[in-house]
Amino acid sequence: MKRTLLFALALPLTAYCAGDFAQLGPLLPDPNEARLASGAPGPDYWQQEANYKIDVELDEKESRIIGSETIEYVNHSPHTLPYLWVQLDQNALAQDSKRQRISQGPNFEGTPGKPAEIEYGSLRGFVLNQQFEGGNTIKAVTDAKGKDLPYSIVNTNMRIDVPKPLAPGESIIFKIDWEFRIQEEGINFRHGKKALKNGDFAYQLAQWYPRMCGYYDREGWQIRPYIGSGEFALEFGNFEVRITAPDDFVVAATGELSNANKVLSSEQRDRLQQARGSIEPVYIVTPDEAKASLEERSETKKTWIFKAQKVRDFAFAASRGYLWDAKSVEIEGRTVMSMSAYPEEASPLWRRYSTEAVVQALKTYSRLVYPYPYPVMWSAWGAAGGMEYPMMTFQSTYRIDDKETYPVRERNYVIGVVIHEVGHNWFPMIINSDERQWMWLDEGLNSFVEHLAATEFDPVIQESYEMGTRRVILNMVKANDPIIMKAADELTQRGYQAYTKPALGLMLLRESILGRELFDFAFKEYGRRWAFKRPTPADFFRTMEDASGVDLDWFWRAWFYGNDHVDMSVESVKIYQLDDGHPEKSKALDREEDNEIPDTPYEAFLKEIETTASQHEHLQDWYYSYDKYEATEKDVEDYEKKIEKLKDWEKRQLEFADFACVVRVRNEGGHPMPLVLDITFEDGSERRIKAPAEIWQSGRTSAKIPFLSSQRISHVELDRDNAFADSDLKNNIFPREIEEGRFKLKQRKSEPNPMRKGLFPKGGDEENEEDSDE
């Protein structure tokens, strides 16, 4: 039992932060009057504008898109632009594209003596990619009067040389005519066509028209080629799009349908009106109507007209096999139509969950981020496993034959993916980050809010999110844990770096570090500041600190820029009592402590032998009878004299009767985190002690948490609530618990292992092999 408590005075330490506690300043771009140090857009903030009028035909027989567009580009920047850059994303499917040429394909090599095993879908996708002749055919690029404009195509971008440099505040109108083949099902390009069970198709069209490249203060023109991972940097504007398709197609698209009286029957228009006040989704196009369209297959065409304002992109989906259902939801006094388009084979899951999941996402994201500003929101079934556009999302599912039961994985997928893709209407469709540069700034933030929305919607889906969280934590333990802060196309574990690790980090901030009230206020302030603008990571980091009032540089540095993991361990627990120095008490405690230490075998032997001095009294002097554990009269006299010299306040300290407790925690993983200790005392009472993350700010690898108690400690547990992503919870307990587990038996395979033939000489180990196995 330790008993001496020492007090010491120390001079204040100079301000010094090491390691993960260094400020982010050198890693972030300097603030200016366009992007303030607070994280808000400043008085000099600017962004470009691109408005589109498009005529497009979906040519079903030739499986191609034929389009003509007029673009108005407005230069709001303070820069003069000698040329313009336009994205031609379909060129990524050309055989000579960078995307095509860096594709590694399936692993055909296998291992020595064993051929490779390749999934059917992987081989199919590889063959289709190798055979498909994709890419845009640019038929004309002209000015507003029809005069040709010179242009150069560079992979997935096209530079247009304008007649004269575009000065600040000026605009230009130009036209582009183009066409391309729609890729076959099985080519993963975030859109395309998917076969229905009767052989017809559902079409999802995105990245389908030449779009202006993003141009902004931190990057200039965003002209990195589209190779399939890093998505898009786009400008806000207004769209008017005329979509011509077979007469019996249902078309879902970005924006509001402006000619419903021309493309919908009177019954369908009545149902659409009914859906505006319905509690449950209402069929606009019924299963019987979709069935009739599939059977009759019209040979004529009609044009659907959609208009959208203040959006950065436009997408549409179309099929004669689509059912269409809808219901409304109120968002801060505005009616938003939530709608789904899907074929009969997807009906068991989509009819029940798709539109309702859209509604859930609209409500949750509007509450936590920014009120949804648009009039409609679609979920459309097709080839894309999950993709997002303004007012439009693409999803898919396997065919479900049983209308009452379906795999829980498919069920959770439909709910989760619809909420996730609808959520992208905030990140990045409203909060317009550069996806080509920072994938996590939309995917990570969106995955975080998706988690909240999905768990609010459905209890069955909660377990899958909890399991995913633990996988992320354990992945961080790996020595090659990749960092988040890399450009999208440089990510080596995209799902982890851009989705799950950033989302978990934000969950930790909300639930464990800032708390919900502070976090939600700051997160919503980020949404308010940057709605319809283009933020960067620095703007997000700075806004979260500015609005919460908490310095989070240590967290951004460790979680987003570093690759350490969280593993805190309770290293020791010690209890101290005051030794007031009285000789009788002190020496009695010395005796007690020494008696607690067992004798070594040799010490026990010495006590048993009869020494020479014990047999001869003349050898036994004063020291022979001296007891070092007994206080002498002089010891007591000296002590009393020392006490007399103390000041009154110093004498009062000798009355201290509590236990001074010290818990030492070691940071095994390297990532700083706050500490929460739950202390259990001998009388059964408990106490929770918290230490902020700043306890690690001096760069130390272990930290002490001292406190006083009138009771002895019996048990200590760190992070009892599993709130800080600790990768090893077993070393959070002191005293350590004995681990218990289980094992299973299995029979030895009967067939011999051919690799072992000839390894043993006859009559040698081979004869003993059976015995050893037994």
C-alpha positions in Angstrom: 0.0 0.0 0.0 1.6 3.2 -1.2 1.2 6.1 1.3 3.4 9.1 0.6 1.8 12.0 -1.2 4.1 14.7 -2.5 3.2 18.2 -3.4 5.3 20.4 -5.7 5.0 23.7 -7.4 6.0 24.2 -11.0 6.5 27.2 -13.3 3.9 27.6 -16.0 4.8 25.8 -19.3 5.2 27.8 -22.4 2.5 27.3 -25.0 3.6 24.4 -27.1 1.6 21.9 -29.1 3.2 18.8 -30.7 2.1 16.0 -33.0 -1.6 15.8 -33.5 -2.3 19.0 -31.6 -0.4 21.3 -34.0 -2.9 23.7 -35.5 -4.1 23.1 -39.1 -3.0 26.5 -40.4 0.0 25.3 -42.5 -2.2 22.5 -44.1 -5.1 24.8 -45.1 -5.1 27.6 -47.8 -4.9 31.1 -46.3 -8.3 32.7 -45.8 -9.1 35.9 -47.8 -12.1 38.1 -48.5 -13.6 35.4 -50.7 -13.3 32.7 -48.1 -13.1 34.0 -44.6 -11.1 32.7 -41.7 -14.4 31.9 -40.0 -15.2 29.5 -42.8 -18.0 31.7 -44.3 -18.1 33.0 -47.9 -16.8 36.6 -47.8 -17.8 39.8 -49.6 -15.5 38.9 -52.6 -16.9 35.4 -53.1 -18.0 34.6 -56.6 -19.1 31.7 -58.7 -19.9 31.1 -62.4 -23.3 30.5 -64.0 -24.4 28.1 -66.8 -27.9 28.0 -68.3 -29.0 25.3 -70.7 -31.8 24.8 -73.2 -31.6 21.3 -74.5 -33.5 19.2 -77.1 -32.8 15.5 -76.7 -34.2 12.3 -78.3 -33.9 8.8 -76.8 -33.7 6.7 -80.0 -34.8 3.3 -78.7 -34.2 1.4 -81.9 -30.6 2.5 -82.3 -30.0 2.7 -78.5 -28.5 6.2 -78.7 -29.0 9.7 -77.5 -29.2 12.6 -80.0 -29.0 16.1 -78.6 -28.7 19.8 -79.3 -28.1 22.4 -76.7 -27.8 26.1 -76.2 -25.6 27.2 -73.3 -25.4 30.6 -71.8 -22.2 31.0 -69.8 -21.9 34.0 -67.4 -18.5 35.0 -66.2 -19.0 36.2 -62.6 -15.3 35.8 -61.8 -12.8 38.7 -61.6 -10.8 37.0 -64.3 -10.8 37.3 -68.1 -11.3 33.9 -69.8 -9.6 33.3 -73.2 -11.3 30.0 -73.6 -14.0 27.7 -72.0 -13.8 24.1 -70.9 -16.7 21.7 -71.4 -17.1 18.2 -69.9 -17.7 15.3 -72.4 -18.1 12.5 -69.8 -19.3 10.0 -72.3 -15.7 10.0 -73.8 -14.7 8.0 -70.7 -16.3 5.0 -72.5 -14.2 5.5 -75.7 -11.7 2.7 -76.3 -8.8 5.1 -76.2 -9.9 6.9 -73.0 -7.7 7.1 -69.9 -10.5 5.3 -68.0 -10.4 2.4 -70.4 -6.7 2.2 -70.6 -6.0 2.1 -66.8 -8.7 -0.5 -66.2 -7.1 -3.6 -64.8 -9.8 -6.1 -65.6 -10.3 -9.4 -63.7 -7.4 -11.3 -62.3 -6.8 -14.0 -65.0 -3.5 -15.1 -63.5 -4.6 -17.2 -60.6 -1.9 -19.0 -58.6 0.7 -21.7 -59.5 -1.1 -25.0 -60.2 -4.6 -23.4 -59.8 -6.5 -21.5 -62.4 -8.1 -18.2 -61.6 -11.8 -18.2 -60.5 -13.6 -15.2 -62.0 -17.2 -14.2 -61.3 -19.5 -14.4 -64.3 -20.4 -10.7 -63.9 -16.8 -9.6 -63.8 -16.0 -11.4 -67.1 -19.2 -10.0 -68.7 -18.3 -6.5 -67.7 -14.8 -6.8 -68.9 -15.9 -8.1 -72.3 -18.5 -5.5 -72.7 -16.1 -2.7 -71.9 -13.6 -4.1 -74.3 -16.1 -4.3 -77.2 -18.3 -1.2 -76.6 -17.6 1.7 -78.9 -18.6 4.6 -76.7 -17.8 8.3 -76.5 -19.4 11.5 -77.8 -19.7 12.4 -81.4 -19.5 16.2 -81.6 -21.4 17.2 -84.7 -21.2 21.0 -84.3 -20.0 23.7 -82.0 -21.3 27.2 -83.0 -21.9 30.6 -81.7 -25.4 32.0 -81.2 -25.6 32.9 -84.9 -24.6 29.5 -86.1 -20.9 30.3 -86.9 -18.5 27.5 -86.1 -16.3 27.9 -83.1 -12.9 26.2 -82.9 -12.6 23.5 -80.3 -10.1 20.8 -79.2 -11.1 17.6 -77.4 -8.7 16.4 -74.6 -9.9 13.1 -73.3 -13.1 13.8 -71.4 -13.0 17.6 -71.8 -13.4 20.0 -74.7 -11.8 23.4 -75.0 -13.8 26.0 -76.9 -11.8 29.0 -78.2 -14.1 32.0 -77.9 -14.0 34.8 -80.5 -12.8 37.2 -77.9 -11.7 36.8 -74.2 -14.7 36.7 -71.9 -14.3 39.6 -69.5 -15.6 39.8 -65.9 -19.3 40.3 -65.9 -19.8 39.3 -69.6 -21.7 36.3 -70.9 -21.6 34.2 -74.1 -24.1 32.0 -75.8 -23.0 29.0 -77.9 -24.5 25.7 -79.2 -23.4 22.1 -79.3 -24.9 19.2 -81.3 -23.8 15.7 -80.3 -24.8 12.1 -80.0 -23.6 8.9 -78.4 -24.5 5.2 -78.0 -26.1 4.2 -74.7 -23.9 1.7 -73.1 -25.0 -1.9 -72.7 -26.2 -3.3 -69.4 -23.2 -4.6 -67.5 -20.9 -1.6 -68.2 -20.6 0.2 -64.9 -20.9 3.9 -65.8 -23.5 5.1 -63.3 -26.3 5.1 -65.9 -27.4 3.2 -69.0 -30.1 0.7 -69.7 -31.3 -2.3 -67.7 -33.4 -5.2 -69.1 -36.9 -5.9 -67.8 -38.0 -9.5 -67.5 -40.0 -9.2 -70.7 -36.9 -8.1 -72.6 -37.8 -4.4 -72.7 -35.5 -1.8 -71.0 -35.5 0.9 -68.3 -33.2 3.8 -69.3 -31.3 6.0 -66.8 -29.5 8.9 -68.5 -26.9 11.0 -66.8 -23.6 12.6 -67.8 -25.5 12.7 -71.1 -25.0 16.3 -72.3 -21.9 18.5 -72.7 -21.6 20.4 -69.4 -19.5 23.3 -68.4 -16.5 22.5 -66.3 -16.3 24.1 -62.9 -14.2 27.2 -62.5 -13.5 28.6 -59.1 -11.0 30.5 -57.0 -9.2 27.5 -55.4 -8.8 25.4 -58.6 -9.3 27.5 -61.7 -10.8 25.2 -64.3 -11.5 21.7 -62.9 -10.2 19.8 -65.9 -9.0 16.5 -64.4 -10.3 13.8 -66.8 -13.3 11.7 -65.7 -11.9 8.2 -65.2 -14.8 6.9 -63.2 -14.1 7.6 -59.5 -13.9 11.3 -58.9 -17.2 12.7 -60.0 -18.2 16.2 -61.0 -17.6 19.9 -60.5 -20.5 21.9 -62.0 -22.0 25.3 -62.0 -25.5 26.4 -61.0 -28.0 27.5 -63.6 -31.5 27.1 -65.1 -32.5 24.3 -67.4 -35.3 23.9 -70.0 -35.1 20.3 -71.4 -37.3 18.8 -74.1 -37.1 15.0 -74.0 -38.5 13.1 -77.0 -39.2 9.4 -76.4 -41.5 6.6 -77.5 -45.1 7.6 -76.9 -45.8 5.0 -74.3 -42.7 5.8 -72.2 -42.9 7.3 -68.7 -40.2 9.9 -68.2 -39.0 11.0 -64.8 -36.5 13.9 -64.8 -34.9 16.8 -62.9 -37.3 19.7 -62.6 -41.1 20.2 -63.0 -43.1 18.7 -65.8 -44.4 21.8 -67.7 -46.6 20.0 -70.3 -48.5 17.4 -68.2 -51.6 18.1 -70.2 -49.8 16.9 -73.3 -48.1 13.7 -72.0 -50.4 12.5 -69.2 -54.0 11.3 -69.5 -56.7 13.2 -67.6 -56.9 10.2 -65.2 -53.2 10.4 -64.5 -53.3 14.1 -63.9 -56.2 13.6 -61.5 -54.2 11.0 -59.6 -51.2 13.3 -59.5 -53.4 15.9 -57.8 -54.8 13.3 -55.4 -51.2 12.4 -54.4 -50.6 15.9 -53.2 -52.7 15.3 -50.1 -52.4 11.5 -49.7 -50.9 9.8 -46.6 -49.8 6.8 -48.7 -48.2 6.8 -52.2 -50.8 7.0 -55.0 -50.2 5.3 -58.4 -50.0 7.9 -61.2 -49.2 5.1 -63.7 -50.8 1.9 -62.5 -49.6 -1.7 -62.9 -52.3 -2.3 -65.5 -51.3 0.7 -67.6 -47.6 -0.3 -67.5 -48.5 -3.8 -68.5 -50.6 -2.5 -71.4 -47.7 -0.3 -72.6 -45.3 -3.3 -72.6 -47.7 -5.4 -74.6 -48.8 -2.8 -77.2 -45.4 -1.0 -77.8 -46.3 2.3 -79.4 -44.4 3.3 -82.6 -45.1 7.0 -82.2 -43.2 9.6 -80.1 -44.0 12.5 -77.8 -42.0 15.2 -76.1 -41.8 15.8 -72.3 -40.8 19.3 -71.2 -39.1 19.9 -67.9 -37.9 23.1 -66.3 -35.5 23.5 -63.4 -34.1 26.6 -61.7 -30.9 27.0 -59.7 -29.6 23.4 -60.3 -26.1 22.2 -61.2 -27.1 19.2 -63.4 -29.9 17.4 -65.1 -30.8 13.7 -65.4 -33.7 11.6 -66.5 -35.1 8.0 -66.6 -37.5 6.5 -69.0 -39.3 3.2 -69.7 -42.6 1.9 -70.9 -42.5 -0.6 -68.1 -42.4 2.0 -65.3 -45.0 2.2 -62.6 -45.2 5.6 -61.1 -46.3 6.4 -57.6 -46.2 9.6 -55.6 -47.1 11.4 -52.3 -46.4 14.8 -51.0 -44.5 16.0 -47.9 -44.5 19.5 -46.3 -41.1 21.1 -45.9 -41.3 24.4 -44.0 -44.6 25.3 -45.5 -43.8 24.1 -49.0 -45.3 21.1 -50.7 -42.7 18.7 -52.3 -43.8 15.8 -54.5 -41.9 12.6 -53.6 -42.1 10.1 -56.4 -40.8 6.7 -57.6 -40.6 5.0 -61.0 -40.0 1.2 -61.1 -41.1 -1.9 -63.0 -43.5 -4.5 -61.8 -40.6 -6.9 -60.8 -39.3 -4.4 -58.3 -42.7 -3.7 -56.9 -42.6 -5.8 -53.7 -39.9 -3.6 -52.2 -40.2 -0.4 -54.2 -44.0 0.0 -53.8 -43.6 -0.4 -50.0 -40.4 1.6 -49.4 -39.1 3.7 -52.2 -41.3 6.8 -52.0 -41.5 6.6 -48.2 -37.7 6.5 -48.0 -37.7 9.6 -50.2 -40.0 11.3 -47.8 -37.9 10.3 -44.8 -34.7 11.7 -46.4 -36.4 15.0 -47.3 -37.6 15.5 -43.7 -34.4 14.5 -41.9 -31.9 16.4 -44.2 -34.2 19.5 -44.2 -34.1 19.5 -40.4 -30.4 18.8 -40.0 -28.8 20.6 -43.0 -30.9 23.0 -45.0 -34.6 23.1 -46.1 -35.1 21.3 -49.4 -35.7 24.0 -52.0 -37.0 22.1 -55.0 -40.6 21.1 -55.9 -40.0 17.4 -56.6 -37.8 14.4 -55.7 -37.6 11.2 -57.7 -36.3 7.7 -57.1 -35.9 5.8 -60.4 -35.1 2.1 -60.9 -32.6 1.0 -63.5 -29.0 0.0 -64.2 -27.2 2.2 -61.7 -26.8 0.7 -58.3 -27.0 4.2 -56.7 -26.4 7.6 -58.3 -27.6 11.1 -57.6 -28.7 14.3 -59.5 -30.8 17.3 -58.7 -34.3 16.1 -57.9 -33.5 12.7 -59.4 -31.8 9.6 -58.0 -31.0 6.3 -59.7 -31.2 2.9 -57.8 -31.6 -0.7 -58.6 -32.5 -4.0 -57.0 -32.5 -7.7 -57.9 -35.8 -9.0 -59.1 -38.0 -10.1 -56.3 -40.3 -13.0 -57.1 -42.1 -13.3 -53.8 -44.3 -10.3 -53.1 -44.4 -10.9 -49.3 -40.9 -12.0 -48.4 -37.5 -10.9 -49.6 -33.9 -11.0 -48.3 -33.3 -8.6 -45.5 -30.2 -7.4 -47.3 -32.2 -6.3 -50.3 -34.8 -4.7 -48.0 -32.2 -2.7 -46.1 -30.4 -1.9 -49.4 -33.5 -0.3 -50.9 -34.2 1.8 -47.9 -30.6 2.8 -47.4 -29.6 3.5 -51.0 -32.8 5.6 -51.6 -32.1 7.7 -48.5 -28.4 8.0 -49.4 -29.0 9.1 -53.0 -31.7 11.5 -52.1 -29.4 12.9 -49.4 -26.9 13.8 -52.2 -29.3 16.5 -53.2 -27.7 18.4 -50.2 -24.2 17.1 -50.7 -23.2 18.2 -53.4 -26.3 19.3 -55.3 -27.1 22.2 -53.0 -23.8 22.5 -51.1 -21.8 22.3 -54.3 -18.4 20.9 -53.4 -15.9 19.8 -56.1 -16.4 16.0 -56.2 -13.5 15.5 -58.6 -11.2 16.9 -55.9 -12.7 15.9 -52.5 -15.0 12.9 -52.6 -15.4 12.7 -48.9 -16.8 16.2 -48.7 -20.0 15.0 -50.3 -19.9 11.2 -49.7 -18.7 11.3 -46.1 -21.1 14.1 -45.0 -24.0 12.4 -46.8 -23.3 9.0 -45.4 -23.3 10.5 -41.9 -26.8 12.1 -42.3 -28.0 9.0 -44.2 -27.2 7.0 -41.0 -29.4 9.3 -38.9 -32.2 9.3 -41.4 -32.3 5.6 -42.0 -32.2 4.7 -38.3 -35.0 7.2 -37.7 -37.0 5.5 -40.4 -36.6 1.8 -39.6 -35.4 -0.2 -36.6 -34.5 -3.3 -38.7 -31.8 -1.4 -40.6 -30.1 -0.1 -37.4 -28.2 -3.4 -36.8 -26.5 -3.2 -40.2 -25.2 0.3 -39.5 -23.9 -0.8 -36.1 -22.0 -3.7 -37.7 -20.5 -1.4 -40.3 -19.3 1.0 -37.6 -17.3 -1.7 -35.9 -15.7 -2.7 -39.2 -14.5 0.8 -39.8 -13.0 1.0 -36.3 -11.1 -2.3 -36.8 -9.9 -1.2 -40.3 -8.2 1.8 -38.7 -5.9 -0.6 -36.8 -4.2 -1.7 -40.0 -0.7 -0.3 -40.4 -1.4 0.9 -43.9 -4.6 2.7 -43.0 -5.1 5.2 -45.8 -5.7 8.9 -45.1 -8.9 10.7 -46.1 -7.4 13.9 -47.4 -6.6 12.8 -50.9 -8.1 13.7 -54.3 -10.9 11.3 -55.4 -9.0 9.5 -58.1 -6.0 8.9 -55.7 -8.1 7.0 -53.1 -7.0 3.4 -52.6 -9.9 2.3 -50.5 -12.7 4.6 -51.8 -15.5 3.2 -49.7 -13.5 3.6 -46.5 -11.7 6.8 -47.2 -14.6 8.8 -48.7 -17.7 7.2 -47.1 -17.4 5.3 -43.8 -14.4 6.8 -42.0 -15.5 10.4 -42.5 -19.1 9.5 -41.6 -17.9 7.8 -38.4 -15.7 10.8 -37.6 -18.7 13.1 -37.8 -20.8 10.7 -35.7 -18.1 10.9 -33.0 -18.1 14.7 -33.1 -21.9 14.7 -32.7 -22.4 12.1 -30.1 -19.2 12.1 -28.1 -17.0 15.2 -28.6 -19.2 18.2 -29.2 -22.5 16.8 -28.2 -25.7 17.0 -30.3 -26.7 20.6 -29.6 -23.3 22.2 -30.5 -22.7 19.9 -33.4 -26.2 20.3 -35.0 -26.0 24.1 -34.7 -22.6 24.2 -36.4 -23.5 21.6 -39.1 -26.6 23.5 -40.0 -24.7 26.7 -40.1 -22.4 25.1 -42.6 -25.4 24.2 -44.7 -26.8 27.7 -44.4 -23.6 29.4 -45.3 -22.7 27.2 -48.3 -26.1 26.4 -49.8 -25.8 27.1 -53.6 -22.1 27.9 -53.2 -18.9 25.8 -53.5 -17.2 25.0 -50.2 -13.8 23.4 -49.7 -12.6 21.3 -46.8 -11.1 24.3 -45.1 -14.5 26.1 -45.2 -16.1 23.1 -43.5 -13.4 22.7 -40.8 -13.4 26.4 -40.1 -17.2 26.7 -40.0 -17.5 23.8 -37.6 -15.1 25.4 -35.2 -16.4 28.9 -35.6 -20.0 27.9 -35.0 -19.4 25.4 -32.2 -16.9 27.6 -30.4 -14.5 24.6 -30.0 -11.0 24.2 -31.4 -11.2 20.9 -33.3 -7.8 21.2 -35.2 -6.6 18.2 -33.2 -9.5 16.1 -34.5 -9.3 17.2 -38.2 -5.5 16.6 -38.1 -5.7 13.1 -36.6 -8.8 11.8 -38.2 -8.7 13.3 -41.7 -4.9 13.9 -42.3 -3.5 11.1 -40.2 -3.7 7.3 -40.1 -3.4 6.5 -36.4 -6.2 4.6 -34.8 -7.9 4.9 -31.4 -6.8 2.5 -28.7 -6.7 3.8 -25.2 -5.5 1.4 -22.4 -5.9 1.7 -18.6 -2.3 1.1 -17.7 -2.4 1.4 -13.9 -4.6 2.4 -11.0 -2.9 3.7 -7.9 -4.2 4.9 -4.5 -2.3 7.1 -2.2 -2.8 8.1 1.5 -1.2 11.0 3.3 1.7 10.0 5.6 1.7 12.9 8.1 5.2 11.9 9.1 4.5 11.0 12.7 7.2 8.4 13.5 5.0 5.9 15.3 2.4 5.9 12.5 5.0 5.9 9.7 7.0 3.1 11.1 3.9 1.0 11.7 2.9 1.5 8.1 6.5 0.6 7.0 6.1 -2.7 8.9 2.7 -3.4 7.3 4.0 -2.7 3.8 7.1 -4.9 4.2 5.1 -7.7 5.7 2.9 -7.6 2.5 5.9 -8.6 0.5 6.5 -12.4 0.7 10.0 -13.7 1.5 12.0 -15.1 -1.3 13.1 -18.8 -0.7 16.5 -17.6 0.3 15.2 -15.0 2.8 13.0 -17.7 4.3 16.1 -20.0 4.6 18.0 -17.3 6.4 15.3 -16.9 9.0 15.5 -20.6 9.9 19.2 -21.0 10.5 20.9 -20.4 13.9 23.6 -17.8 13.6 26.8 -17.5 15.7 25.6 -14.2 17.3 22.4 -15.8 18.5 24.5 -18.4 20.4 26.9 -15.9 22.1 25.6 -13.0 24.1 28.9 -11.1 24.0 28.3 -10.6 20.3 24.9 -9.1 20.7 25.2 -5.3 20.9 22.6 -2.5 20.8 21.9 -3.2 17.1 21.0 -6.8 17.8 17.9 -5.8 19.7 17.1 -2.7 17.5 13.7 -2.7 15.8 13.7 -0.3 12.8 9.9 -0.3 12.9 9.7 1.1 16.5 9.8 4.9 16.9 12.2 6.2 19.5 11.6 9.1 21.9 14.0 11.2 19.9 12.1 10.5 16.7 8.9 11.7 18.3 10.6 14.8 19.8 12.1 15.8 16.5 8.7 15.4 14.7 6.9 17.6 17.3 9.5 20.3 16.9 9.0 20.3 13.1 5.3 20.5 13.4 5.6 23.5 15.7 7.4 25.4 13.0 4.5 24.9 10.4 2.1 27.7 9.6 -1.6 27.2 10.5 -2.7 26.5 6.9 0.2 24.0 6.6 -0.9 22.2 9.7 -4.5 21.9 8.3 -3.1 20.0 5.4 -2.0 17.3 7.8 -5.7 16.6 8.5 -6.2 15.4 4.9 -7.9 12.0 5.2 -9.1 11.1 1.6 -7.4 8.8 -0.8 -5.5 10.5 -3.7 -6.2 8.3 -6.7 -4.2 8.3 -10.0 -5.4 6.4 -13.1 -2.8 6.3 -15.9 -4.1 5.8 -19.5 -1.7 5.0 -22.3 -2.5 6.0 -25.9 -1.6 2.8 -27.7 -3.1 3.7 -31.1 -1.7 7.3 -31.4 -5.0 9.0 -32.1 -5.9 11.5 -29.4 -9.4 11.3 -27.9 -11.2 12.6 -24.8 -11.2 10.2 -21.9 -14.2 9.1 -19.9 -13.6 7.0 -16.8 -16.2 5.1 -14.8 -14.9 4.5 -11.3 -16.5 1.9 -9.0 -15.7 2.1 -5.3 -15.6 -0.6 -2.6 -19.0 0.5 -1.2 -20.6 0.0 -4.7 -20.9 3.7 -5.5 -19.8 5.0 -8.9 -18.3 8.2 -10.3 -17.7 9.3 -13.9 -14.6 11.4 -14.6 -14.0 13.1 -18.0 -10.8 14.5 -19.5 -10.8 16.5 -22.7 -8.6 15.5 -25.7 -6.3 18.3 -24.8 -4.8 16.0 -22.2 -2.7 14.7 -25.0 -1.6 18.1 -26.3 2.0 18.0 -25.1 2.7 15.0 -27.3 2.7 12.6 -24.4 1.8 8.9 -25.0 0.4 8.4 -21.5 -1.7 10.6 -19.3 -2.6 10.7 -15.6 -6.1 11.4 -14.3 -5.8 12.3 -10.6 -8.8 12.6 -8.3 -9.8 12.4 -4.6 -12.0 9.8 -3.0 -13.2 8.8 0.5 -13.5 5.2 -0.7 -11.0 2.7 -2.1 -11.3 1.9 -5.8 -12.5 -1.6 -6.8 -12.9 -1.2 -10.6 -12.1 1.2 -13.4 -13.5 1.2 -16.9 -12.6 3.5 -19.8 -15.1 4.4 -22.5 -17.9 2.2 -21.1 -20.3 3.6 -23.6 -18.1 2.7 -26.6 -18.3 6.3 -27.6 -14.9 7.0 -29.0 -14.2 4.4 -31.7 -11.7 2.5 -29.5 -10.4 -0.5 -31.4 -9.6 -2.7 -28.3 -12.2 -2.5 -25.5 -10.6 -5.3 -23.5 -7.7 -3.1 -22.3 -10.1 -0.5 -21.1 -10.8 -2.4 -17.9 -8.8 -2.5 -14.7 -8.2 -4.9 -13.1 -8.0 -6.9 -16.4 -10.7 -9.6 -16.9 -9.9 -13.2 -17.7 -10.9 -13.7 -21.3 -13.3 -16.5 -22.1 -14.0 -17.9 -25.5 -15.0 -21.0 -27.3 -13.7 -23.3 -30.0 -15.2 -25.8 -32.4 -14.0 -29.2 -33.6 -13.9 -30.2 -37.2 -13.1 -33.5 -38.9 -10.0 -33.9 -40.9 -10.6 -34.0 -44.6 -10.5 -37.6 -45.9 -8.7 -36.8 -49.1 -4.9 -36.7 -48.9 -3.0 -33.5 -49.6 -1.1 -34.0 -52.8 1.4 -31.3 -51.9 2.7 -33.5 -49.1 3.7 -36.5 -51.3 7.4 -37.2 -51.2 8.2 -35.0 -48.3 9.0 -37.8 -45.9 11.3 -40.8 -46.5 9.7 -44.2 -46.2 9.8 -45.5 -42.7 10.3 -42.0 -41.3 7.8 -39.4 -40.3 5.3 -40.7 -42.8 4.7 -43.7 -40.5 4.1 -41.5 -37.5 1.8 -39.1 -39.3 -1.4 -40.9 -38.2 -0.4 -41.0 -34.6 0.5 -37.4 -34.5 -2.9 -36.4 -36.0 -4.6 -38.4 -33.3 
